[in-house]
Amino acid sequence: MDKSFEGMNEKQNIFMSEAIKLAEENIKSGKGGPFGAVVVKNGKIIARGSNHVTSDNDPTAHAEVVAIREACKVLGSFQLDDCEIYASCEPCPMCLGAIYWARPAKLYFAASRHDAAQAGFDDNFIYQEISAEFTDRKIITQQMFRNEALEVFEIWKKSEKKIPY
């Protein structure tokens, strides 16, 4: 296995190797799918995550989300300022959304989403659903109580207790 990548420094190669190692160990442990991720700040791994969807009965327990949750606890923040995420695979739509919300400085991944599809993890359907109007999605989706929800947004806009994110 090639354990280096031209253009990356030795530490970056170590971080990606760790994410891939977590994915492999996760398969052997039987805790979940073949995915691993690490969060790095100031050149040190501050959090690790592997896929625990099936062992935790949690469809959101993807490696990146697990690592982000742990990193946020370590940092005492809901944002990953100046952090880097190394993932064994290109993040799925849910994880990509979580990564954008966490706002790290950089994201690196190894296998592509197309590689994942070849292994049985095909997210193309979700990518298509995200771009569809809610009325055209496969899961029946209906909007209701919009005016009441808009009132809550007005309260938020005026709140002195809000912490913008």
Stockholm file with secondary structure:
# STOCKHOLM 1.0

chainA/1-165         MDKSFEGMNEKQNIFMSEAIKLAEENIKSGKGGPFGAVVVKNGKIIARGSNHVTSDNDPTAHAEVVAIREACKVLGSFQLDDCEIYASCEPCPMCLGAIYWARPAKLYFAASRHDAAQAGFDDNFIYQEISAEFTDRKIITQQMFRNEALEVFEIWKKSEKKIPY
#=GR chainA/1-165 SS CCCCCTTSCHHHHHHHHHHHHHHHHHHHHTSSSSCEEEEEETTEEEEEEECCHHHHTCTTCCHHHHHHHHHHHHHTSSSCTTEEEEEEECCCHHHHHHHHHHCCSEEEEEECHHHHHHTTCCCHHHHHHHHSCGGGSSSCCCCCCHHHHHHHHHHHHHCSSCCCC
#=GC SS_cons         CCCCCTTSCHHHHHHHHHHHHHHHHHHHHTSSSSCEEEEEETTEEEEEEECCHHHHTCTTCCHHHHHHHHHHHHHTSSSCTTEEEEEEECCCHHHHHHHHHHCCSEEEEEECHHHHHHTTCCCHHHHHHHHSCGGGSSSCCCCCCHHHHHHHHHHHHHCSSCCCC
//
